[in-house]
Amino acid sequence: MSEVLKHMEYEAKHKVKLKLLYLIKNENIVSLTH
């Protein structure tokens, strides 16, 4: 069971990281266009 929880935690962290990278990219694009 703990292995499943670890995997879920890893997935969540990975998704958060991707979301942050996506937001940062969008911010950079917005700042470049303005």
mmCIF file of the N, C-alpha and C atoms, coordinates in Angstrom:
data_MODEL
# 
_entry.id   MODEL 
# 
loop_
_atom_site.group_PDB 
_atom_site.id 
_atom_site.type_symbol 
_atom_site.label_atom_id 
_atom_site.label_alt_id 
_atom_site.label_comp_id 
_atom_site.label_asym_id 
_atom_site.label_entity_id 
_atom_site.label_seq_id 
_atom_site.pdbx_PDB_ins_code 
_atom_site.Cartn_x 
_atom_site.Cartn_y 
_atom_site.Cartn_z 
_atom_site.occupancy 
_atom_site.B_iso_or_equiv 
_atom_site.pdbx_formal_charge 
_atom_site.auth_seq_id 
_atom_site.auth_comp_id 
_atom_site.auth_asym_id 
_atom_site.auth_atom_id 
_atom_site.pdbx_PDB_model_num 
ATOM 1   N N  . MET A 1 1  ? 0.835 -1.201 0.000   1.00 0.00 ? 1  MET A N  1 
ATOM 2   C CA . MET A 1 1  ? 0.000 0.000  0.000   1.00 0.00 ? 1  MET A CA 1 
ATOM 3   C C  . MET A 1 1  ? 0.869 1.250  0.000   1.00 0.00 ? 1  MET A C  1 
ATOM 4   N N  . SER A 1 2  ? 1.930 1.241  0.776   1.00 0.00 ? 2  SER A N  1 
ATOM 5   C CA . SER A 1 2  ? 2.798 2.421  0.861   1.00 0.00 ? 2  SER A CA 1 
ATOM 6   C C  . SER A 1 2  ? 3.427 2.724  -0.500  1.00 0.00 ? 2  SER A C  1 
ATOM 7   N N  . GLU A 1 3  ? 3.701 1.669  -1.276  1.00 0.00 ? 3  GLU A N  1 
ATOM 8   C CA . GLU A 1 3  ? 4.280 1.867  -2.611  1.00 0.00 ? 3  GLU A CA 1 
ATOM 9   C C  . GLU A 1 3  ? 3.320 2.650  -3.494  1.00 0.00 ? 3  GLU A C  1 
ATOM 10  N N  . VAL A 1 4  ? 2.041 2.333  -3.392  1.00 0.00 ? 4  VAL A N  1 
ATOM 11  C CA . VAL A 1 4  ? 1.023 3.037  -4.181  1.00 0.00 ? 4  VAL A CA 1 
ATOM 12  C C  . VAL A 1 4  ? 0.966 4.496  -3.768  1.00 0.00 ? 4  VAL A C  1 
ATOM 13  N N  . LEU A 1 5  ? 1.006 4.735  -2.461  1.00 0.00 ? 5  LEU A N  1 
ATOM 14  C CA . LEU A 1 5  ? 0.965 6.115  -1.974  1.00 0.00 ? 5  LEU A CA 1 
ATOM 15  C C  . LEU A 1 5  ? 2.187 6.890  -2.444  1.00 0.00 ? 5  LEU A C  1 
ATOM 16  N N  . LYS A 1 6  ? 3.341 6.249  -2.389  1.00 0.00 ? 6  LYS A N  1 
ATOM 17  C CA . LYS A 1 6  ? 4.572 6.907  -2.851  1.00 0.00 ? 6  LYS A CA 1 
ATOM 18  C C  . LYS A 1 6  ? 4.444 7.278  -4.320  1.00 0.00 ? 6  LYS A C  1 
ATOM 19  N N  . HIS A 1 7  ? 3.905 6.346  -5.102  1.00 0.00 ? 7  HIS A N  1 
ATOM 20  C CA . HIS A 1 7  ? 3.746 6.584  -6.530  1.00 0.00 ? 7  HIS A CA 1 
ATOM 21  C C  . HIS A 1 7  ? 2.787 7.747  -6.776  1.00 0.00 ? 7  HIS A C  1 
ATOM 22  N N  . MET A 1 8  ? 1.692 7.788  -6.036  1.00 0.00 ? 8  MET A N  1 
ATOM 23  C CA . MET A 1 8  ? 0.715 8.868  -6.184  1.00 0.00 ? 8  MET A CA 1 
ATOM 24  C C  . MET A 1 8  ? 1.337 10.205 -5.814  1.00 0.00 ? 8  MET A C  1 
ATOM 25  N N  . GLU A 1 9  ? 2.118 10.205 -4.741  1.00 0.00 ? 9  GLU A N  1 
ATOM 26  C CA . GLU A 1 9  ? 2.784 11.435 -4.304  1.00 0.00 ? 9  GLU A CA 1 
ATOM 27  C C  . GLU A 1 9  ? 3.753 11.911 -5.384  1.00 0.00 ? 9  GLU A C  1 
ATOM 28  N N  . TYR A 1 10 ? 4.495 10.967 -5.957  1.00 0.00 ? 10 TYR A N  1 
ATOM 29  C CA . TYR A 1 10 ? 5.446 11.297 -7.024  1.00 0.00 ? 10 TYR A CA 1 
ATOM 30  C C  . TYR A 1 10 ? 4.708 11.895 -8.221  1.00 0.00 ? 10 TYR A C  1 
ATOM 31  N N  . GLU A 1 11 ? 3.601 11.272 -8.611  1.00 0.00 ? 11 GLU A N  1 
ATOM 32  C CA . GLU A 1 11 ? 2.803 11.761 -9.734  1.00 0.00 ? 11 GLU A CA 1 
ATOM 33  C C  . GLU A 1 11 ? 2.318 13.177 -9.471  1.00 0.00 ? 11 GLU A C  1 
ATOM 34  N N  . ALA A 1 12 ? 1.835 13.419 -8.261  1.00 0.00 ? 12 ALA A N  1 
ATOM 35  C CA . ALA A 1 12 ? 1.313 14.743 -7.908  1.00 0.00 ? 12 ALA A CA 1 
ATOM 36  C C  . ALA A 1 12 ? 2.413 15.793 -7.995  1.00 0.00 ? 12 ALA A C  1 
ATOM 37  N N  . LYS A 1 13 ? 3.580 15.471 -7.443  1.00 0.00 ? 13 LYS A N  1 
ATOM 38  C CA . LYS A 1 13 ? 4.703 16.415 -7.481  1.00 0.00 ? 13 LYS A CA 1 
ATOM 39  C C  . LYS A 1 13 ? 5.106 16.703 -8.919  1.00 0.00 ? 13 LYS A C  1 
ATOM 40  N N  . HIS A 1 14 ? 5.120 15.660 -9.738  1.00 0.00 ? 14 HIS A N  1 
ATOM 41  C CA . HIS A 1 14 ? 5.511 15.816 -11.133 1.00 0.00 ? 14 HIS A CA 1 
ATOM 42  C C  . HIS A 1 14 ? 4.525 16.727 -11.863 1.00 0.00 ? 14 HIS A C  1 
ATOM 43  N N  . LYS A 1 15 ? 3.225 16.526 -11.599 1.00 0.00 ? 15 LYS A N  1 
ATOM 44  C CA . LYS A 1 15 ? 2.206 17.358 -12.246 1.00 0.00 ? 15 LYS A CA 1 
ATOM 45  C C  . LYS A 1 15 ? 2.340 18.804 -11.820 1.00 0.00 ? 15 LYS A C  1 
ATOM 46  N N  . VAL A 1 16 ? 2.606 19.024 -10.541 1.00 0.00 ? 16 VAL A N  1 
ATOM 47  C CA . VAL A 1 16 ? 2.772 20.393 -10.037 1.00 0.00 ? 16 VAL A CA 1 
ATOM 48  C C  . VAL A 1 16 ? 3.959 21.053 -10.720 1.00 0.00 ? 16 VAL A C  1 
ATOM 49  N N  . LYS A 1 17 ? 5.047 20.296 -10.846 1.00 0.00 ? 17 LYS A N  1 
ATOM 50  C CA . LYS A 1 17 ? 6.254 20.837 -11.477 1.00 0.00 ? 17 LYS A CA 1 
ATOM 51  C C  . LYS A 1 17 ? 5.962 21.225 -12.924 1.00 0.00 ? 17 LYS A C  1 
ATOM 52  N N  . LEU A 1 18 ? 5.254 20.348 -13.648 1.00 0.00 ? 18 LEU A N  1 
ATOM 53  C CA . LEU A 1 18 ? 4.912 20.642 -15.038 1.00 0.00 ? 18 LEU A CA 1 
ATOM 54  C C  . LEU A 1 18 ? 4.026 21.872 -15.131 1.00 0.00 ? 18 LEU A C  1 
ATOM 55  N N  . LYS A 1 19 ? 3.077 21.983 -14.198 1.00 0.00 ? 19 LYS A N  1 
ATOM 56  C CA . LYS A 1 19 ? 2.168 23.128 -14.201 1.00 0.00 ? 19 LYS A CA 1 
ATOM 57  C C  . LYS A 1 19 ? 2.935 24.418 -13.960 1.00 0.00 ? 19 LYS A C  1 
ATOM 58  N N  . LEU A 1 20 ? 3.884 24.380 -13.035 1.00 0.00 ? 20 LEU A N  1 
ATOM 59  C CA . LEU A 1 20 ? 4.695 25.568 -12.748 1.00 0.00 ? 20 LEU A CA 1 
ATOM 60  C C  . LEU A 1 20 ? 5.527 25.950 -13.967 1.00 0.00 ? 20 LEU A C  1 
ATOM 61  N N  . LEU A 1 21 ? 6.141 24.963 -14.607 1.00 0.00 ? 21 LEU A N  1 
ATOM 62  C CA . LEU A 1 21 ? 6.937 25.245 -15.805 1.00 0.00 ? 21 LEU A CA 1 
ATOM 63  C C  . LEU A 1 21 ? 6.064 25.858 -16.886 1.00 0.00 ? 21 LEU A C  1 
ATOM 64  N N  . TYR A 1 22 ? 4.855 25.318 -17.038 1.00 0.00 ? 22 TYR A N  1 
ATOM 65  C CA . TYR A 1 22 ? 3.913 25.821 -18.038 1.00 0.00 ? 22 TYR A CA 1 
ATOM 66  C C  . TYR A 1 22 ? 3.550 27.270 -17.749 1.00 0.00 ? 22 TYR A C  1 
ATOM 67  N N  . LEU A 1 23 ? 3.267 27.564 -16.476 1.00 0.00 ? 23 LEU A N  1 
ATOM 68  C CA . LEU A 1 23 ? 2.915 28.930 -16.089 1.00 0.00 ? 23 LEU A CA 1 
ATOM 69  C C  . LEU A 1 23 ? 4.079 29.882 -16.322 1.00 0.00 ? 23 LEU A C  1 
ATOM 70  N N  . ILE A 1 24 ? 5.283 29.441 -15.976 1.00 0.00 ? 24 ILE A N  1 
ATOM 71  C CA . ILE A 1 24 ? 6.469 30.289 -16.161 1.00 0.00 ? 24 ILE A CA 1 
ATOM 72  C C  . ILE A 1 24 ? 6.668 30.583 -17.649 1.00 0.00 ? 24 ILE A C  1 
ATOM 73  N N  . LYS A 1 25 ? 6.494 29.564 -18.486 1.00 0.00 ? 25 LYS A N  1 
ATOM 74  C CA . LYS A 1 25 ? 6.625 29.765 -19.932 1.00 0.00 ? 25 LYS A CA 1 
ATOM 75  C C  . LYS A 1 25 ? 5.605 30.780 -20.417 1.00 0.00 ? 25 LYS A C  1 
ATOM 76  N N  . ASN A 1 26 ? 4.366 30.644 -19.961 1.00 0.00 ? 26 ASN A N  1 
ATOM 77  C CA . ASN A 1 26 ? 3.321 31.584 -20.368 1.00 0.00 ? 26 ASN A CA 1 
ATOM 78  C C  . ASN A 1 26 ? 3.651 32.995 -19.913 1.00 0.00 ? 26 ASN A C  1 
ATOM 79  N N  . GLU A 1 27 ? 4.148 33.124 -18.687 1.00 0.00 ? 27 GLU A N  1 
ATOM 80  C CA . GLU A 1 27 ? 4.535 34.442 -18.166 1.00 0.00 ? 27 GLU A CA 1 
ATOM 81  C C  . GLU A 1 27 ? 5.607 35.058 -19.053 1.00 0.00 ? 27 GLU A C  1 
ATOM 82  N N  . ASN A 1 28 ? 6.593 34.262 -19.436 1.00 0.00 ? 28 ASN A N  1 
ATOM 83  C CA . ASN A 1 28 ? 7.679 34.762 -20.285 1.00 0.00 ? 28 ASN A CA 1 
ATOM 84  C C  . ASN A 1 28 ? 7.148 35.214 -21.636 1.00 0.00 ? 28 ASN A C  1 
ATOM 85  N N  . ILE A 1 29 ? 6.239 34.443 -22.207 1.00 0.00 ? 29 ILE A N  1 
ATOM 86  C CA . ILE A 1 29 ? 5.659 34.797 -23.506 1.00 0.00 ? 29 ILE A CA 1 
ATOM 87  C C  . ILE A 1 29 ? 4.870 36.097 -23.380 1.00 0.00 ? 29 ILE A C  1 
ATOM 88  N N  . VAL A 1 30 ? 4.093 36.208 -22.317 1.00 0.00 ? 30 VAL A N  1 
ATOM 89  C CA . VAL A 1 30 ? 3.301 37.420 -22.100 1.00 0.00 ? 30 VAL A CA 1 
ATOM 90  C C  . VAL A 1 30 ? 4.205 38.630 -21.929 1.00 0.00 ? 30 VAL A C  1 
ATOM 91  N N  . SER A 1 31 ? 5.260 38.487 -21.131 1.00 0.00 ? 31 SER A N  1 
ATOM 92  C CA . SER A 1 31 ? 6.164 39.617 -20.887 1.00 0.00 ? 31 SER A CA 1 
ATOM 93  C C  . SER A 1 31 ? 6.915 39.996 -22.163 1.00 0.00 ? 31 SER A C  1 
ATOM 94  N N  . LEU A 1 32 ? 7.162 39.025 -23.029 1.00 0.00 ? 32 LEU A N  1 
ATOM 95  C CA . LEU A 1 32 ? 7.849 39.326 -24.286 1.00 0.00 ? 32 LEU A CA 1 
ATOM 96  C C  . LEU A 1 32 ? 6.933 40.070 -25.252 1.00 0.00 ? 32 LEU A C  1 
ATOM 97  N N  . THR A 1 33 ? 5.669 39.696 -25.277 1.00 0.00 ? 33 THR A N  1 
ATOM 98  C CA . THR A 1 33 ? 4.742 40.311 -26.230 1.00 0.00 ? 33 THR A CA 1 
ATOM 99  C C  . THR A 1 33 ? 4.332 41.708 -25.800 1.00 0.00 ? 33 THR A C  1 
ATOM 100 N N  . HIS A 1 34 ? 4.447 42.017 -24.517 1.00 0.00 ? 34 HIS A N  1 
ATOM 101 C CA . HIS A 1 34 ? 4.039 43.348 -24.045 1.00 0.00 ? 34 HIS A CA 1 
ATOM 102 C C  . HIS A 1 34 ? 5.226 44.300 -23.992 1.00 0.00 ? 34 HIS A C  1 
# 
